[in-house]
Amino acid sequence: MTAFGTAASRPLQGRGGSPGFRFTLYAVLAVVVMYLDQRARYLEHVRFVLQAAAYPVQLVVNSPPGAWRWIRESFQTRESLRAENERLRQRQRDLELMSMRYEALAHENGELRGLREALPPVADRWLPAEIINIQLSSLRQRLLINRGVSNGVFKGQAVLDDRGLIGQTTHVGPWSAEVILITDPEHAVPVRVDRTGLRTIAVGGGDGSSLALPYLPANADIRSGDLLVTSGLGGVFPEGYPVARVTEVHREAVQPLAQVRALALSHINSDTEVMLVWFRQGHPASPAASASSTAEVKSGNAAMQPLAAPARASPAPPRAEETPVRAAPAARRAPTPAPAPSPAAPPDDSSTPAPQAEAPQPPATQAQSPPPPADTPAEPPRLQP
Amino acid sequence: MTVGQMRVRIALTALVALILTVLPLPTWLDVLRPAFLVLTVLYWSINTPRAGGIGLGFLCGLLLDVFQGPVLGEHALALSIVAYIAVREHQRIRSKPAFQQSLLVLAALVVYEFVVFAIDGWTGHPVTSPLRWLHCLTGAIVWPPAAAILSYSEGRLA
């Protein structure tokens, strides 16, 4: 190197090939990398390593706001701390009052469903995660959190805050994970209107707080103020978690579909902490056992898997796929309900190709029947009789 | 100054540019944020095409992909193209006055953003908001001071 002296500013001739040649080389390399990452998904572990390498930089970028928050917190006055303490105490009392009847209700619900004992809550374990304040990509709704594979986080895991759904993990590194928010236009979450049980899909609106319900017919029973909860289909989110509240409904005579917008309930923009949740496997309300492999299209409950993958090309791997109103006719038609499997036992039919067995059944039955009641997705998975 | 020393310096400026790129900002400021890393690659490709250039563009692009890209290799390809144009035309660009340089940088940024936009669409992660083109303008506006700062770092450490 030293022999070249001021080589850096010399016009380039002769060394390392012409710019055109090198450009071709790098361009081909970039295209190959893109192909491997996008189509073949070969680069998962390369990405894993790269994400680990990027983590220190992300922490450094995050440190000034973090330090600022720390300083502010350490200079808080006694009064403000006391006020906060009082507020939290009151909130805890309210919550305790609200949950006092929970045990009894859960038991009663179990009896009504014919289960021998009340089910344990569907959320098995949760872990708070801190949001790393970093610009992931502008005009997309993504977050980085400080939990990764070393904490047991997996791809396609549900992320919540104390008010509602936030999103799901997409790329998981060793110590960090990227979360796609439900408000990202690339994200779709299967939801149910709490008031009527009507099921549909909520697609991210792209502006950081809103969602759109693009697949509702103009005569659908939905109005502003309706609460949307997860429907449990889709294999990522369990049933019954609040997602959004409908804010506007537009119906035009010439349009076959209603235009519905909803506001996400979670406070994505002001949160500093989110919750990662693990769900009990085999619980009727839990997403399917194959929830971790969202790359392939699989639906929520094993007994309710769609007949085939939707023909719609869904390019985004994290997208919860769209099979909203597809109840299992066999399961509902069974005259005598088989004894429900113990909730702790994993569904043994998760690997059996149940959908194929039901394939000849015409989907027309669902079209005639009204939107199935809320309990349908909570049916325990069963083998076909 | 050897190529090796030069490369260390370039790596440092690229790191600073990367940090400026991923610094959290409110959304309205974020769409205005110039693509600092692209400007850095452009500067080094124009002024020291031997140490900077297409390889630098590729590496910086890959770095951006790790932080912000939906697909690995996306920004790498876009930055390689921009660096190639800059290296090819570096003598012509270098001799232009600042204002014309800014216009050329604007053109380069538009090319860059178009490549990223196209790959976004092809790989199924489209962002169609027109706001995504805004940073090209601010990048062109920021170019003269940015180039001055970078040339200062170049001369200062020599």
Interface residues (C-beta under 8 A of the other chain):
Chain A: M1 T2 F4 G5 T6 A7 A8 S9 R10 P11 L12 R15 P19 G20 R22 F23 Y26 A27 L29 A30 V31 V32 V33 M34 L36 D37 Q38 L43 V46 R47 L50 Q51 A53 A54 V57 Q58 V60 V61 N62 P65 N133 I134 Q135 L136 S137 S138 L139 R140 P185 E186 G206 G208 A313 P315 A316
Chain B: M1 T2 V3 G4 Q5 M6 L15 L18 I19 T21 V22 L23 P24 L25 T27 D30 V31 R33 N47 T48 P49 R50 A51 G53 I54 G55 G57 F58 G61 L62 V66 F67 Q68 G69 P70 V71 L72 G73 E74 A76 L77 S80 I81 A83 Y84 V87 R88 Q91 I119 T123 G124 H125 V127 S129 L131 R132
